[in-house]
Amino acid sequence: MLPETKWRLFVFDFDGVLVDSYSCLPLIYEHLAKRFELGTRASDFVQRALTLEDMEDAKGNFDRRKWWPTFFEEFARKCGEAELNESLEVFWEHRIRLSNVMEGARELLVFLKEGGCKMSVMCGSDGQTNMKKKRVRKSGLSRFFERILVVGEDVRDRRQGFSLLFEEFQVAGNETVFIEDKPSPIDEARSVNNSISTVKVDFGGPLRLAWSGECVSTFRIRSLVELRSLIER
């Protein structure tokens, strides 16, 4: 059973917290390189893709339609809209299939659910409407959450998201825990209400830039297994 705690609402980011959907990026771009029949240029294609993924992720630009055409042209691959859409479909199909639920995630969510806590996902957009919610469903974790909020689709920003959650679940900031792997959303949460407990998950994947900044978090952990131990203490 969940011990007595002031925490009643747990708000999770998705990528890098509940699932590792980044480690598979090299494999996905390797598949696209084969699909484009790039031959000896395949390795360069993958490395360039990861560099651009890192840069665009750091800028918060998750819509690959905006940067893939120029990237593909670097490798003499001029894509029309139909081929671009088909490539995106392949990208997301592989990313969903190759994403892995984080160690301890299911056990933690069961633990919190049985303890009567409210849980929500609040995360950034994938650049395609409803794709993030589809991915949460495909992960098998959506059943644990009363709310899935996608910033840029369901709410304007995390400030609006937290306001909505506070009102819907009738909780205060000091009853809320926000779990994230990137520094900037943690700083955003603290600017909304500095009584929110923030948990920084130290995630390591093939991308770096969006994770490189510093933030002030209430707790810092290496995995969700540690979060359960922290709650139990």
Summary of the structure (lengths in Angstrom):
residues: 233
radius of gyration: 18.7
end to end distance: 12.6
largest distance: 60.8
contacts: 715
relative contact order: 0.18
helix: 51%
strand: 15%
